[in-house]
Amino acid sequence: MVEGTTGSTVPRRQLGRYLRELRESARLSVKAAAAALEWSTPKIWRIETGQVSLRSLDVRNMCEIYGASDELTQALMALAKETKARGWWHSYGDVLPEGFDLYVGLEEAAESLDLYHNEIIPGLLQTESYANAIIGTHIRGISNEELEGRVRLRIERQTILTRKTKPLSLRMALSETVLRRPIGGADIMAHQLAHLVYITELGNITFRVVPLAAGAHDGVVTGPFNILRFPLSADGRQTEPTTIYADGYTGGLYLDKPSEVEQYDCAFQGIWDAALDEQASRELIAEVAGSYEQVHS
């Protein structure tokens, strides 16, 4: 894997935002823009949310309808060429879940990640056997070949935590439920929790466990979510807006409006405050891991 490769995700998102702003400045609805371009409204939505790459010719047509200047049109056409770039994860195209390439690219480009999980160990920290058990359960009838490919993809994503150049800064809060849910059996869980303790000793990872005794807290309402933050440019501006990602059963949800980000920031802080400190969290993990080892023996 080439470190720092973000593929087409960031250029696609940037281009989509510029085109959405142009359309709104032209006072055109998505429906009106789609009609003028002879496209479907879902296509406009996919473009504006950065889910698809674009040809320069398509960008020129959009800019013409939106009344963009020649200079801006040329700049956006050049940006469109960057949306064709391919990240390392595209080699897993045959097993990559639909639409998930957008998230993997954002994760690759992010500087820091705050996440809360209340049901399973996050993919970035899963062992191969735990990932195999989760994916095999989630996708009914999956072939051995596809299962193996998806597990490999998940394990390769984890290198962003250990890469030599600017490893991802991770702050993670887990519900105690995650530790006690016996995914794959006692042996797999004992190994998974041992790996969790080992990997969280990296200097770029901080974590806490929210005990069941904490009762009601923000995470009970929000469910699992990730907050991705991106590096600043040389002049101190955001290269990408902070983005909330919530993974659902049928697809992911992306939010980046400042008001939405603020709500999730507050929720994460509430979860963090309700959690045990890091030392107490390690002790709880060791206690639960010990119970799995007793069952296995």
C-alpha positions in Angstrom: 0.0 0.0 0.0 1.3 3.5 -0.8 1.1 5.8 2.2 -0.9 8.9 1.8 -2.9 7.8 -1.2 -6.4 9.2 -1.0 -7.6 8.1 -4.5 -10.4 10.0 -5.9 -12.5 10.5 -2.8 -11.3 14.0 -1.8 -11.3 15.5 -5.3 -14.8 14.0 -5.9 -16.1 15.6 -2.7 -14.5 18.9 -3.5 -15.9 19.0 -7.1 -19.3 18.0 -5.8 -19.4 20.9 -3.4 -18.3 23.4 -6.0 -21.0 22.2 -8.4 -23.7 22.3 -5.8 -22.7 25.9 -4.8 -22.8 26.9 -8.5 -26.3 25.3 -8.9 -27.6 27.0 -5.8 -26.1 30.3 -7.0 -27.9 29.9 -10.3 -31.2 29.3 -8.3 -31.7 25.9 -9.9 -33.3 23.0 -8.0 -31.8 19.5 -8.4 -34.9 18.6 -10.5 -34.4 21.6 -12.8 -30.7 21.0 -13.2 -31.3 17.3 -14.0 -33.9 18.3 -16.6 -31.6 20.8 -18.3 -28.8 18.2 -18.4 -31.1 15.4 -19.4 -30.0 13.4 -16.3 -31.8 11.8 -13.4 -32.1 13.6 -10.1 -30.3 10.8 -8.3 -27.3 11.3 -10.7 -27.1 15.0 -9.7 -27.3 14.0 -6.0 -24.5 11.4 -6.4 -22.3 14.0 -8.1 -22.9 16.6 -5.5 -22.2 14.2 -2.6 -18.9 13.0 -4.2 -20.0 9.5 -4.8 -19.0 9.3 -8.5 -16.2 10.6 -10.7 -16.9 12.9 -13.6 -15.8 13.5 -17.1 -14.4 16.9 -18.0 -17.1 17.2 -20.7 -19.9 16.7 -18.1 -18.4 19.3 -15.9 -18.2 21.8 -18.7 -21.9 21.2 -19.5 -22.9 21.7 -15.9 -20.8 24.9 -15.7 -22.4 26.2 -18.8 -25.9 25.7 -17.5 -25.0 27.1 -14.1 -23.4 30.2 -15.6 -19.9 29.7 -14.3 -17.0 31.8 -15.6 -14.6 30.4 -18.2 -11.8 30.5 -15.6 -13.8 28.5 -13.0 -15.0 26.1 -15.6 -11.4 25.3 -16.7 -10.4 24.8 -13.0 -13.3 22.5 -12.3 -12.6 20.5 -15.5 -9.0 20.0 -14.3 -10.3 18.9 -10.9 -12.6 16.4 -12.7 -9.5 14.6 -14.1 -8.3 14.1 -10.5 -11.6 12.2 -9.7 -10.4 9.4 -11.9 -7.4 8.6 -9.6 -7.6 5.2 -8.0 -6.7 4.5 -4.4 -5.2 1.2 -3.1 -8.6 0.0 -2.1 -9.8 -0.1 -5.7 -7.8 -3.3 -6.1 -10.6 -4.8 -3.9 -13.3 -3.6 -6.3 -14.9 -7.0 -6.6 -15.5 -7.3 -2.8 -15.7 -3.6 -1.9 -19.2 -2.9 -0.5 -21.2 -0.5 -2.7 -20.4 3.1 -1.8 -17.9 2.2 0.8 -15.0 3.4 -1.3 -16.0 6.9 -0.4 -15.6 6.2 3.3 -12.2 4.4 2.9 -10.9 7.3 0.9 -12.0 9.8 3.6 -10.5 7.6 6.3 -7.2 7.4 4.4 -7.1 11.2 4.1 -8.2 12.0 7.7 -5.8 13.4 10.2 -7.8 12.2 13.2 -10.8 10.0 14.0 -13.2 10.0 17.0 -15.4 6.9 17.1 -18.0 5.3 19.3 -19.1 1.7 18.9 -21.7 0.0 21.1 -22.1 -3.4 19.5 -18.8 -4.7 17.9 -15.1 -3.9 17.8 -14.4 -1.3 15.2 -13.0 -2.5 11.9 -9.8 -0.7 12.4 -9.0 -2.8 15.5 -10.5 -6.2 14.5 -8.4 -9.3 14.3 -8.6 -11.4 11.2 -10.7 -14.2 13.0 -13.1 -11.6 14.5 -13.5 -9.9 11.2 -14.2 -13.2 9.5 -16.9 -14.0 12.1 -18.6 -10.6 11.7 -18.5 -10.4 7.9 -19.6 -14.1 7.6 -22.6 -13.3 9.8 -23.5 -10.0 8.2 -23.6 -11.3 4.6 -25.7 -14.3 4.2 -24.6 -16.8 1.5 -21.2 -15.1 1.0 -18.7 -17.2 -0.9 -15.4 -18.1 0.8 -13.5 -16.1 -1.9 -15.5 -12.9 -1.2 -15.3 -13.4 2.5 -11.5 -13.7 2.3 -11.3 -10.6 0.1 -13.4 -8.5 2.5 -11.3 -9.6 5.5 -8.1 -8.7 3.7 -9.5 -5.3 2.8 -10.4 -4.7 6.5 -7.0 -5.7 7.7 -5.2 -3.5 5.1 -7.2 -0.5 6.2 -5.6 -0.8 9.6 -2.2 0.2 8.4 -3.3 3.9 8.7 -2.7 3.4 12.4 0.9 2.2 12.1 2.1 4.0 8.9 5.4 5.8 9.3 4.1 9.1 7.9 1.4 10.8 9.9 -0.4 7.8 11.3 -4.1 8.4 12.0 -4.8 9.9 15.5 -7.6 7.7 16.9 -9.8 8.5 20.0 -12.2 5.6 20.6 -15.0 5.0 23.1 -16.5 1.5 23.3 -19.5 0.2 25.2 -18.8 -2.6 27.7 -21.3 -4.5 25.6 -18.7 -4.7 22.8 -16.4 -6.6 25.1 -19.0 -9.0 26.4 -20.6 -10.0 23.1 -19.0 -13.3 22.2 -18.5 -12.9 18.5 -17.1 -16.1 17.1 -16.7 -17.8 20.5 -14.5 -17.6 23.5 -11.2 -18.3 21.8 -11.7 -15.6 19.2 -12.8 -13.1 21.8 -9.9 -13.7 24.1 -7.5 -13.1 21.2 -9.4 -10.0 20.0 -9.4 -8.4 23.4 -5.6 -9.1 23.8 -5.1 -7.5 20.4 -7.2 -4.5 21.6 -5.0 -3.9 24.6 -1.8 -4.3 22.5 -2.8 -2.0 19.6 -4.1 0.7 22.0 -0.6 1.0 23.5 0.3 2.9 20.3 1.0 6.6 21.1 -1.6 7.8 18.5 -4.5 5.9 20.1 -6.5 6.8 23.2 -9.5 4.9 24.3 -12.1 4.5 27.0 -14.8 1.9 27.8 -18.3 3.0 28.8 -19.4 0.6 31.6 -22.9 -0.7 31.6 -23.2 0.8 35.1 -23.0 4.3 33.4 -26.7 3.9 32.6 -28.1 6.4 30.1 -25.6 8.5 28.2 -25.4 10.2 24.7 -24.4 7.0 22.9 -27.6 5.2 23.9 -29.4 7.7 21.6 -26.8 8.2 18.9 -25.8 4.7 18.2 -22.3 4.1 16.6 -20.7 6.9 14.7 -17.3 8.2 13.4 -16.0 11.8 13.3 -13.4 12.3 10.7 -11.2 15.5 10.8 -8.8 16.5 8.0 -5.4 18.3 7.9 -5.4 22.1 7.5 -3.9 23.7 4.5 -0.8 25.9 4.7 -2.9 29.0 5.3 -4.8 27.3 8.1 -8.0 26.6 6.3 -9.8 23.2 6.3 -8.9 21.0 3.3 -12.1 19.1 3.9 -15.0 19.7 6.3 -15.2 17.6 9.4 -17.4 14.7 8.5 -19.7 12.4 10.5 -20.1 8.9 9.3 -22.7 6.5 10.6 -22.7 3.0 9.2 -26.2 1.5 8.8 -27.4 -2.0 7.8 -28.2 -0.9 4.2 -25.5 1.8 3.8 -23.7 4.7 5.3 -24.8 8.2 6.3 -22.5 11.2 5.8 -23.1 14.6 7.6 -20.9 17.6 7.4 -23.0 20.7 8.2 -21.5 22.6 11.1 -24.6 22.2 13.2 -24.6 18.5 12.7 -20.9 18.2 13.5 -21.4 20.3 16.7 -24.1 17.9 17.9 -22.0 14.8 17.4 -19.0 16.5 19.0 -21.1 17.2 22.1 -22.4 13.7 22.0 -18.9 12.2 21.8 -17.7 14.4 24.7 -20.7 13.2 26.8 -19.8 9.6 26.0 -16.2 10.2 26.8 -17.1 11.8 30.2 -19.4 8.8 31.0 -16.6 6.3 30.3 -13.9 4.9 32.6 -10.5 6.4 32.4 -7.9 4.5 30.3 -6.3 2.5 33.2 -9.7 1.4 34.5 -10.7 0.6 30.9 -7.7 -1.7 30.5 -8.4 -3.4 33.7 -12.0 -4.1 32.6 -10.8 -5.5 29.2 -8.3 -7.7 31.1 -11.1 -9.0 33.4 -13.4 -9.8 30.5 -10.6 -11.4 28.5 -9.8 -13.6 31.5 -13.4 -14.8 31.6 -13.1 -15.9 27.9 -9.8 -17.7 28.6 -11.5 -19.6 31.4 -14.3 -20.7 29.1 -11.9 -21.8 26.4 -9.7 -23.7 28.8 
